[in-house]
Amino acid sequence: MKVVNYKDVEELPVDMEGVKDTYIRWLITDHDGAPNFAMRLFRIKPTGHTPYHKHPYEHEVFVLSGKGRFLFEGKEYEIEGGSVVFVDPDKKHQFVNVSETEEFKFICVIPIQK
């Protein structure tokens, strides 16, 4: 069991090739006793982005605030606060903050890698 304000969870820069001004908080993980899923909060500064990448697990995403662009296998989708995104395993994807002034924030849930 875990109850905490998200601000009390350490925010770390995302350290991957192809990333710009993106930060992550691992809100719930297997270290908290979660057996199946990890919940993460991403914050992307204006004009920042995640890498265009793929991996063998799915994502479930809920956009909290801001406006962004979701790139998926060469197609682009405009997303904003309230948008929901499912990212299939092994498909190239990227999240981009299209704003020059506002941050882009989203919750991302992934399976815990065992």
C-alpha positions in Angstrom: 0.0 0.0 0.0 1.2 3.5 -0.8 -0.3 6.9 -0.3 1.8 9.9 -1.2 1.6 13.3 -3.0 3.3 13.0 -6.4 5.5 16.0 -5.6 7.1 13.9 -2.9 8.3 11.4 -5.5 11.7 12.2 -6.9 11.7 13.7 -10.4 14.5 12.6 -12.6 15.6 13.6 -16.1 14.9 11.0 -18.8 18.4 10.0 -19.9 18.1 8.4 -23.3 19.4 9.3 -26.7 16.9 11.5 -28.6 15.3 13.0 -25.5 15.0 16.8 -25.0 13.8 18.4 -21.7 11.8 15.4 -20.4 11.4 14.4 -16.8 9.9 11.3 -15.0 8.5 10.4 -11.6 8.1 6.7 -10.9 4.9 7.0 -8.9 4.2 3.3 -8.3 6.6 0.4 -9.0 7.4 -3.1 -7.9 9.4 -1.5 -5.0 6.0 -0.4 -3.7 4.6 -3.9 -3.9 2.8 -3.5 -7.3 2.9 -6.9 -8.9 1.8 -6.1 -12.5 2.1 -2.4 -13.5 4.2 0.7 -12.9 2.7 4.2 -13.0 4.9 7.1 -14.2 4.4 10.8 -14.5 6.1 12.5 -17.4 6.7 16.3 -17.6 8.0 17.7 -20.9 9.2 21.3 -21.0 8.1 23.5 -23.9 9.4 22.2 -27.3 10.8 19.1 -25.5 10.2 15.4 -26.5 10.7 11.8 -25.7 12.8 9.7 -28.1 11.3 8.1 -31.2 11.7 4.5 -30.0 10.0 1.1 -29.5 10.1 -1.7 -27.0 8.4 -5.0 -26.3 5.7 -3.7 -23.9 2.6 -1.6 -24.1 1.8 1.9 -22.7 -1.4 3.3 -21.4 -1.3 7.1 -21.4 -3.6 9.7 -19.9 -2.7 13.3 -20.8 -3.1 15.6 -17.8 -2.3 19.0 -19.3 -0.7 20.8 -22.2 -0.8 20.1 -25.9 1.3 17.6 -27.7 1.9 15.6 -30.7 2.0 11.8 -30.6 4.0 10.2 -33.4 3.2 6.5 -34.0 4.7 4.5 -36.8 5.1 7.6 -39.0 1.7 9.1 -38.4 1.0 12.1 -36.2 -1.9 12.7 -33.8 -2.6 15.9 -31.9 -3.3 15.3 -28.2 -4.1 17.5 -25.2 -5.3 17.3 -21.6 -8.0 14.6 -21.4 -6.6 12.6 -24.3 -6.1 8.8 -23.9 -3.4 6.9 -25.8 -2.7 3.2 -26.1 0.8 2.4 -27.5 1.1 -1.2 -28.9 4.3 -3.2 -28.1 7.1 -3.0 -30.7 5.7 0.1 -32.4 7.8 3.2 -32.9 6.4 6.2 -30.9 7.2 9.6 -29.5 5.6 12.3 -27.4 6.4 15.9 -28.4 5.4 19.1 -26.5 4.2 21.5 -29.3 3.9 24.5 -27.0 6.7 27.1 -26.7 5.3 28.3 -23.3 3.4 25.5 -21.5 4.6 22.2 -20.1 3.1 18.9 -21.3 2.2 16.3 -18.6 0.9 12.8 -18.8 0.5 9.6 -16.8 2.0 6.5 -18.4 1.3 2.9 -17.1 3.5 0.0 -18.3 3.8 -3.6 -17.3 6.5 -4.3 -14.7 9.3 -6.1 -16.5 10.0 -9.4 -14.8 
